[in-house]
Amino acid sequence: MKDIEKMLETAGKRHIDIPLKVEHRIQYTLQNKNKNSWRYYMKKIVTVIASIMIVLIGSVSVYAAFGGTIGGKPVLDWFGIDFSDRYSEYVVPIENESITTDGATLSLINTVCDDGFITFEFDLTLNEDAKKQLGNIADVENLVVSFNDRTGISNNNNIQIDGKLYDISSSKRHQQVMKISDYEYKIYQMYFLTDDELQGKNNFTVTLDNISIVNMNEKKDFKSRIRNYKKDSESIDQLLYKSGSNQTVDEILKDYDDNSTYLQIKNDPNISDEFQVLLETAWYSDGNSILLDTQTGLKTFAKNYKSKELTIADVLKENNIEEDLETILAKYRDDITIDELRENYFSDYNSVSKELSLEEYAMATDKIDKEMSTERKAKRKEIFTLVSLYDGADGRKEKDIIMNGNFNINLSKNTILDDTNVIPQKSQTVSYKKMDINIDKVTVTPIQTIITLTSTINNASSDSITHAYDKDYIGLLGYYVYDEEGNLLTNHQFEQKRTLILDNGKTIEWYSSDGVNNLTFSNATMILKNYITIRTDENLDSIKVVPYIQETSGNYQLLDSIIIKTK
Amino acid sequence: MEELVKRAKKEDENAFNELILTMKEELYLIAKSKLYSEDDIADAMQETILQCFKNLHRLKDNKFFKTWVIRILINECNKIHKKKRKYSISFEDKEFEKYIKVEENYDETIGFDVLIRNLDSEEKLILTLYYCSGYTTKEISKILKKNEGTIRSKISRSKDKLKKQYEGD
């Protein structure tokens, strides 16, 4: 038998190979983190609104007609890449495509269909009722229009093309929301579609259904949840904790607004270091609540405030339902520990923690229910109501505006294809270890230049793909793009799919690298398909692409450059 | 690390980047213990970095930076995991299982994530924090807000499972 302790210790100290996809995302996020910050967007929005005011003298309707441009200049960007000046030439106006529900009107104004990018421009107007329904959307970054939601948790992960639903990774979709006035917003929904989604079609229909207007802030806004709940039941007061001051929920919430409750607790010399950690993590990771969501948290808090006769109650957070269940049950069964609870009521707790089916949930709760007193049952029901309010989609859905209607939009690449050129390239191969990189295709459309690359790794094994200790391991692959004068060009790059050809001839394609780390293979061929997009610049005759490998040491190794003709 | 946090709070982006890059392997392993898909792991890590960057000024005590980041990451993983429950297993995963045998043999160069891959999510997370991050059981109990006894018993149970798995090698 192996010495498992030694195995774990040895493996735990070994260098970890972060897969390319994850590594790339970390690097991308670190490089672009400012663009995701509230300040960045606020600055941007202020700039845009100011521009609108100056150029269009406050006329929103005139702005709309320009299709995402001000004075012919694009105000949209795609992961930091501006569209070219010719973007507005290819805008296709759409008429009479509006959906109105509960005071919200979403109107599709125009589309742009490029040989890759698709942009839908919407006007969104919200009347007082709709704004009230959505709650606080002062920060426009919280406003999201969700399309083709199939999960019950609003997102924009999908697109429906000719009736077929495709999952679109986050590197291929982008939604930009701009506030025009207190009641008017611009929504730009953008996708990058490849032949894998379009199947080579130039004319196709995109359906946008299951549309909802969502205030993402509500997802985190426990204060609003509590306020809403309080309207229905004063009993919420009993569910909140407060240190013997007899404060009501409203008073506590008022304290929240200026952080005084938080500071009061933070400055309490009786608070232990370990509770500081809990408080810190709970407070900040959830944005705006002092909350304790686990038994340990509750116990720690109780211990610290014992002398003040603290009345503990739950402020539950959006998290795994079984964790909430643990908290609730543990709290109302004072005589039982959480471990005993698992043993007695969840005979196979590990499987429950992976997947709590409705049946298992019902069985467990039913068993507990039989042993509970009437009073406890009533309390449990009350708390479960609260949980359901907090619990993700179901809770938030009450605040979403679910639009009654769909958009079916016929799109055609034909117009832009007339002005699009596929530029023939001379054969060039850049090699690194057992990998060969080739340019597949260079497409120059009036608004973007798309470079498709194929990287083929021969004699690939699961070790050489995933483990840095393998001599054939290839680190993070990326690309620098330069103009003719050596200036670095902003670009967006992503991996579309991987194809693995096994030694028995079986071919497996996948659009994410799910599973590859858990599998063993050898003598295979792995093919990676990558895209690089840059803004089309008609003044450029060529660009230089320099592939690089980021080695596990963190060093960047530049590979041979590839000269790409763009005319 | 505290000096870096201090600098990062003063909007020194290089310091912030260095902090994240220093922790990236640890964060990856923690995310991997909770999530299966690399896309999901990338999403969780991206959101964690952004949350940290956005809220760093609100971190009161610099010495808790690492714990703070890990808690945020675990929360993000939980959110993604919850969403993904609604999906069935993907076609690609099943196809892989058909064609490729999962290796059970141990060799000395095996990665930590591969070594523990057959454990459940919570066990993986606890072992990762214990063996890779070097946290004590007490510290893990604080991070995961669970009793220290529970953590100890989880580690012991996990090792028993691994012994059975690799028995006879």
Boltz contact constraints between the chains, C-beta under 6 A:
constraints:
  - contact:
      token1: [A, 1]
      token2: [B, 167]
      max_distance: 6.0
  - contact:
      token1: [A, 2]
      token2: [B, 166]
      max_distance: 6.0
  - contact:
      token1: [A, 2]
      token2: [B, 169]
      max_distance: 6.0
  - contact:
      token1: [A, 4]
      token2: [B, 159]
      max_distance: 6.0
  - contact:
      token1: [A, 4]
      token2: [B, 162]
      max_distance: 6.0
  - contact:
      token1: [A, 4]
      token2: [B, 163]
      max_distance: 6.0
  - contact:
      token1: [A, 8]
      token2: [B, 131]
      max_distance: 6.0
  - contact:
      token1: [A, 11]
      token2: [B, 112]
      max_distance: 6.0
  - contact:
      token1: [A, 11]
      token2: [B, 115]
      max_distance: 6.0
  - contact:
      token1: [A, 12]
      token2: [B, 112]
      max_distance: 6.0
  - contact:
      token1: [A, 12]
      token2: [B, 131]
      max_distance: 6.0
  - contact:
      token1: [A, 12]
      token2: [B, 132]
      max_distance: 6.0
  - contact:
      token1: [A, 16]
      token2: [B, 25]
      max_distance: 6.0
  - contact:
      token1: [A, 16]
      token2: [B, 29]
      max_distance: 6.0
  - contact:
      token1: [A, 18]
      token2: [B, 28]
      max_distance: 6.0
  - contact:
      token1: [A, 19]
      token2: [B, 38]
      max_distance: 6.0
  - contact:
      token1: [A, 21]
      token2: [B, 38]
      max_distance: 6.0
  - contact:
      token1: [A, 21]
      token2: [B, 42]
      max_distance: 6.0
  - contact:
      token1: [A, 22]
      token2: [B, 38]
      max_distance: 6.0
  - contact:
      token1: [A, 22]
      token2: [B, 41]
      max_distance: 6.0
  - contact:
      token1: [A, 22]
      token2: [B, 42]
      max_distance: 6.0
  - contact:
      token1: [A, 25]
      token2: [B, 42]
      max_distance: 6.0
  - contact:
      token1: [A, 25]
      token2: [B, 46]
      max_distance: 6.0
  - contact:
      token1: [A, 26]
      token2: [B, 24]
      max_distance: 6.0
  - contact:
      token1: [A, 26]
      token2: [B, 45]
      max_distance: 6.0
  - contact:
      token1: [A, 29]
      token2: [B, 46]
      max_distance: 6.0
  - contact:
      token1: [A, 29]
      token2: [B, 49]
      max_distance: 6.0
  - contact:
      token1: [A, 30]
      token2: [B, 17]
      max_distance: 6.0
  - contact:
      token1: [A, 33]
      token2: [B, 53]
      max_distance: 6.0
  - contact:
      token1: [A, 36]
      token2: [B, 50]
      max_distance: 6.0
  - contact:
      token1: [A, 37]
      token2: [B, 54]
      max_distance: 6.0
  - contact:
      token1: [A, 151]
      token2: [B, 83]
      max_distance: 6.0
  - contact:
      token1: [A, 151]
      token2: [B, 86]
      max_distance: 6.0
  - contact:
      token1: [A, 153]
      token2: [B, 83]
      max_distance: 6.0
  - contact:
      token1: [A, 274]
      token2: [B, 142]
      max_distance: 6.0
  - contact:
      token1: [A, 277]
      token2: [B, 64]
      max_distance: 6.0
  - contact:
      token1: [A, 277]
      token2: [B, 67]
      max_distance: 6.0
  - contact:
      token1: [A, 277]
      token2: [B, 142]
      max_distance: 6.0
  - contact:
      token1: [A, 280]
      token2: [B, 64]
      max_distance: 6.0
  - contact:
      token1: [A, 280]
      token2: [B, 68]
      max_distance: 6.0
  - contact:
      token1: [A, 281]
      token2: [B, 68]
      max_distance: 6.0
  - contact:
      token1: [A, 281]
      token2: [B, 71]
      max_distance: 6.0
  - contact:
      token1: [A, 284]
      token2: [B, 55]
      max_distance: 6.0
  - contact:
      token1: [A, 284]
      token2: [B, 58]
      max_distance: 6.0
  - contact:
      token1: [A, 285]
      token2: [B, 71]
      max_distance: 6.0
  - contact:
      token1: [A, 285]
      token2: [B, 72]
      max_distance: 6.0
  - contact:
      token1: [A, 285]
      token2: [B, 75]
      max_distance: 6.0
  - contact:
      token1: [A, 294]
      token2: [B, 145]
      max_distance: 6.0
  - contact:
      token1: [A, 296]
      token2: [B, 145]
      max_distance: 6.0
  - contact:
      token1: [A, 296]
      token2: [B, 146]
      max_distance: 6.0
  - contact:
      token1: [A, 297]
      token2: [B, 145]
      max_distance: 6.0
  - contact:
      token1: [A, 319]
      token2: [B, 78]
      max_distance: 6.0
  - contact:
      token1: [A, 320]
      token2: [B, 78]
      max_distance: 6.0
  - contact:
      token1: [A, 339]
      token2: [B, 150]
      max_distance: 6.0
  - contact:
      token1: [A, 350]
      token2: [B, 120]
      max_distance: 6.0
  - contact:
      token1: [A, 353]
      token2: [B, 122]
      max_distance: 6.0
  - contact:
      token1: [A, 354]
      token2: [B, 120]
      max_distance: 6.0
  - contact:
      token1: [A, 469]
      token2: [B, 109]
      max_distance: 6.0
  - contact:
      token1: [A, 506]
      token2: [B, 99]
      max_distance: 6.0
  - contact:
      token1: [A, 508]
      token2: [B, 95]
      max_distance: 6.0
  - contact:
      token1: [A, 510]
      token2: [B, 92]
      max_distance: 6.0
  - contact:
      token1: [A, 512]
      token2: [B, 37]
      max_distance: 6.0
  - contact:
      token1: [A, 512]
      token2: [B, 39]
      max_distance: 6.0
  - contact:
      token1: [A, 513]
      token2: [B, 38]
      max_distance: 6.0
  - contact:
      token1: [A, 514]
      token2: [B, 37]
      max_distance: 6.0
  - contact:
      token1: [A, 514]
      token2: [B, 92]
      max_distance: 6.0
  - contact:
      token1: [A, 514]
      token2: [B, 93]
      max_distance: 6.0
  - contact:
      token1: [A, 515]
      token2: [B, 93]
      max_distance: 6.0
  - contact:
      token1: [A, 515]
      token2: [B, 96]
      max_distance: 6.0
  - contact:
      token1: [A, 518]
      token2: [B, 117]
      max_distance: 6.0
  - contact:
      token1: [A, 519]
      token2: [B, 96]
      max_distance: 6.0
  - contact:
      token1: [A, 519]
      token2: [B, 100]
      max_distance: 6.0
  - contact:
      token1: [A, 520]
      token2: [B, 103]
      max_distance: 6.0
  - contact:
      token1: [A, 521]
      token2: [B, 100]
      max_distance: 6.0
